[in-house]
């Protein structure tokens, strides 16, 4: 099999994207994940020893875009750079303990950093929304807000862990084993929760008026930052 990936490409068909999100494309995703793991392992073999500053530079080159994308989808672009900086600062301090491949470990660290960042972000967003509330909405702003409300409505009806499992699957393209590392769960628990979360998400997408709901929600579930 030729290792090619369609993750992150533009112009996805919305129905296909939704199918990926709820797990219809499990086998395809597993094949892509295996290919990604092979490429990652080849890259990691070229990393210098972790005592060397060049190791950090190589690690940053390999994974900073993935970590930043992870952060953008959770705290927005303004705070994402701070998250990336802190994650790789932690990696340098704990370099003897950073495993290979490092991506699940880095995303697990980012997950913890984001949890702290969100507290401060919530206060800033409350102030921003209070100011924005005094201004007339533009059509684009209204559409974006509606899209995010609908996307959030799907995930908000799941437990925080199940919602994060779906984000890690659909947005980050992680395997259940990698998700288990990020969230500190067992492989079996991760697979069970992933199956349950996908079933629940499918039910939510099928509720009420599914076509417009799906069209609006899909881009945000796929992690397209606005």
C-alpha positions as CSV (number, residue, x, y, z in Angstrom):
1,X,0.0,0.0,0.0
2,X,1.3,3.4,-0.9
3,X,1.3,5.7,2.2
4,X,-0.7,8.7,1.3
5,X,-2.7,10.9,3.7
6,X,-5.8,13.0,3.1
7,X,-5.9,14.4,6.6
8,X,-6.1,18.2,6.6
9,X,-6.7,18.6,2.9
10,X,-9.2,21.2,1.7
11,X,-12.4,20.7,-0.1
12,X,-13.6,17.6,1.7
13,X,-17.0,16.3,0.9
14,X,-19.1,17.0,4.0
15,X,-20.9,13.7,4.1
16,X,-17.5,11.9,3.9
17,X,-16.1,14.1,6.6
18,X,-19.0,13.3,8.9
19,X,-18.6,9.6,8.2
20,X,-15.0,9.8,9.3
21,X,-16.0,11.5,12.4
22,X,-18.5,8.9,13.5
23,X,-16.3,6.0,12.5
24,X,-17.5,4.6,9.2
25,X,-13.9,4.8,7.8
26,X,-12.2,2.9,10.6
27,X,-10.1,0.6,8.4
28,X,-9.0,3.4,6.2
29,X,-8.0,5.5,9.2
30,X,-6.0,2.7,10.7
31,X,-4.1,2.2,7.4
32,X,-3.3,5.9,7.3
33,X,-2.2,5.9,10.9
34,X,0.1,3.0,10.3
35,X,1.7,4.8,7.4
36,X,2.1,7.9,9.5
37,X,3.7,5.9,12.3
38,X,6.2,4.5,9.7
39,X,7.1,7.9,8.5
40,X,7.4,9.2,12.0
41,X,9.7,6.4,13.2
42,X,12.0,7.0,10.2
43,X,12.2,10.7,11.1
44,X,12.8,10.0,14.8
45,X,15.8,7.8,14.0
46,X,17.4,10.9,12.6
47,X,17.0,12.9,15.8
48,X,20.2,13.8,17.7
49,X,20.7,12.6,21.4
50,X,18.3,14.4,23.8
51,X,21.2,16.0,25.6
52,X,21.9,18.1,22.5
53,X,20.0,21.4,21.8
54,X,19.8,20.2,18.2
55,X,17.5,17.4,19.4
56,X,15.0,20.1,20.6
57,X,15.3,21.9,17.3
58,X,14.6,18.7,15.3
59,X,11.7,17.8,17.6
60,X,10.2,21.2,17.1
61,X,10.6,21.0,13.3
62,X,8.9,17.6,13.3
63,X,6.0,18.3,15.6
64,X,5.4,22.0,16.2
65,X,2.7,22.3,13.5
66,X,0.8,19.3,15.0
67,X,1.0,20.7,18.5
68,X,-0.1,24.2,17.3
69,X,-3.0,22.8,15.4
70,X,-4.0,20.9,18.5
71,X,-3.9,24.1,20.5
72,X,-5.7,26.3,18.0
73,X,-8.7,23.9,17.9
74,X,-9.0,24.2,21.7
75,X,-7.9,27.8,22.7
76,X,-7.7,29.7,19.4
77,X,-4.8,31.1,17.5
78,X,-4.0,33.9,19.9
79,X,-3.2,31.5,22.8
80,X,-1.8,28.6,20.6
81,X,1.7,30.0,20.3
82,X,2.0,30.2,24.1
83,X,0.8,26.6,24.4
84,X,3.4,25.5,21.8
85,X,6.2,27.3,23.6
86,X,5.3,25.8,27.0
87,X,5.0,22.3,25.6
88,X,8.4,22.3,24.0
89,X,9.9,24.0,27.0
90,X,8.6,21.1,29.1
91,X,9.9,18.6,26.6
92,X,13.4,20.2,26.9
93,X,13.3,20.0,30.7
94,X,12.1,16.4,30.7
95,X,14.1,15.3,27.6
96,X,15.4,12.1,29.1
97,X,11.8,10.9,29.6
98,X,10.4,11.9,26.1
99,X,9.6,8.7,24.3
100,X,9.9,7.8,20.6
101,X,7.8,8.5,18.7
102,X,7.1,11.7,20.7
103,X,3.8,13.0,19.3
104,X,1.4,11.3,21.8
105,X,3.6,12.5,24.7
106,X,3.7,16.0,23.3
107,X,-0.1,16.1,22.8
108,X,-0.6,14.7,26.3
109,X,1.5,17.6,27.6
110,X,-0.4,20.0,25.4
111,X,-3.7,18.6,26.8
112,X,-2.6,19.5,30.3
113,X,-1.2,23.0,29.3
114,X,-4.5,23.8,27.5
115,X,-6.5,22.9,30.6
116,X,-4.7,25.6,32.5
117,X,-4.7,28.0,29.6
118,X,-8.5,27.7,29.2
119,X,-9.1,29.2,32.7
120,X,-7.4,32.5,31.7
121,X,-8.9,32.3,28.2
122,X,-12.4,32.1,29.6
123,X,-12.0,35.3,31.4
124,X,-10.6,37.0,28.3
125,X,-13.4,35.7,26.2
126,X,-16.1,37.0,28.6
127,X,-14.6,40.5,28.3
128,X,-14.4,40.2,24.5
129,X,-18.0,39.0,24.2
130,X,-19.2,41.8,26.5
131,X,-17.6,44.3,24.2
132,X,-18.7,42.5,21.0
133,X,-22.3,42.4,22.3
134,X,-22.5,46.2,21.9
135,X,-21.6,46.0,18.2
136,X,-23.9,44.9,15.3
137,X,-23.2,41.4,14.0
138,X,-22.0,41.0,10.4
139,X,-23.4,38.1,8.4
140,X,-20.1,36.2,8.5
141,X,-19.7,36.7,12.3
142,X,-23.3,35.4,12.8
143,X,-22.7,32.4,10.6
144,X,-19.5,31.5,12.3
145,X,-21.1,31.9,15.7
146,X,-24.0,29.6,14.7
147,X,-21.6,27.0,13.3
148,X,-19.6,26.9,16.5
149,X,-22.7,26.7,18.7
150,X,-24.0,23.7,16.7
151,X,-20.6,22.0,16.7
152,X,-20.2,22.6,20.4
153,X,-23.8,21.3,21.0
154,X,-22.8,17.9,19.7
155,X,-19.7,17.6,21.8
156,X,-21.2,19.3,24.9
157,X,-23.7,16.5,25.2
158,X,-20.9,14.0,25.6
159,X,-18.7,13.6,28.7
160,X,-15.5,15.8,28.6
161,X,-13.4,12.7,28.0
162,X,-15.6,11.3,25.2
163,X,-15.6,14.6,23.5
164,X,-11.9,14.9,23.7
165,X,-11.5,11.3,22.3
166,X,-13.6,12.4,19.3
167,X,-11.5,15.5,18.8
168,X,-8.3,13.5,19.0
169,X,-9.6,11.0,16.4
170,X,-11.2,13.5,13.9
171,X,-8.9,16.5,14.3
172,X,-5.5,15.0,15.2
173,X,-5.9,11.6,13.4
174,X,-4.6,9.7,16.3
175,X,-5.0,5.9,16.8
176,X,-6.8,4.6,19.9
177,X,-3.4,3.6,21.3
178,X,-2.1,7.1,20.9
179,X,-5.2,8.6,22.4
180,X,-4.8,6.3,25.4
181,X,-1.3,7.9,26.0
182,X,-2.6,11.4,25.6
183,X,-5.5,10.9,28.1
184,X,-3.8,8.4,30.3
185,X,-6.3,5.6,29.7
186,X,-6.0,1.9,29.0
187,X,-6.2,0.8,25.3
188,X,-9.4,-1.2,26.1
189,X,-11.1,1.8,27.8
190,X,-10.2,4.1,25.0
191,X,-11.6,1.8,22.3
192,X,-14.8,1.3,24.3
193,X,-15.3,5.0,24.9
194,X,-14.5,5.8,21.3
195,X,-17.2,3.4,20.0
196,X,-19.7,4.8,22.5
197,X,-18.9,8.4,21.7
198,X,-19.2,7.8,17.9
199,X,-22.6,6.1,18.4
200,X,-23.8,9.0,20.5
201,X,-22.5,11.6,18.0
202,X,-24.3,9.8,15.2
203,X,-27.6,10.0,17.2
204,X,-27.1,13.7,17.7
205,X,-26.3,14.3,14.1
206,X,-29.5,12.4,13.1
207,X,-31.7,14.4,15.5
208,X,-34.2,17.0,14.3
209,X,-33.1,18.4,10.9
210,X,-29.9,16.5,10.0
211,X,-29.0,17.9,6.6
212,X,-28.4,21.6,7.6
213,X,-27.2,20.6,11.0
214,X,-24.6,18.3,9.5
215,X,-23.5,20.9,6.9
216,X,-22.9,23.5,9.6
217,X,-21.4,21.3,12.2
218,X,-19.0,19.3,10.0
219,X,-16.3,22.0,9.4
220,X,-15.9,22.6,13.1
221,X,-15.8,18.9,14.0
222,X,-13.1,18.5,11.4
223,X,-11.1,21.2,13.2
224,X,-11.0,24.0,10.5
225,X,-9.8,27.0,12.6
226,X,-11.7,30.2,11.8
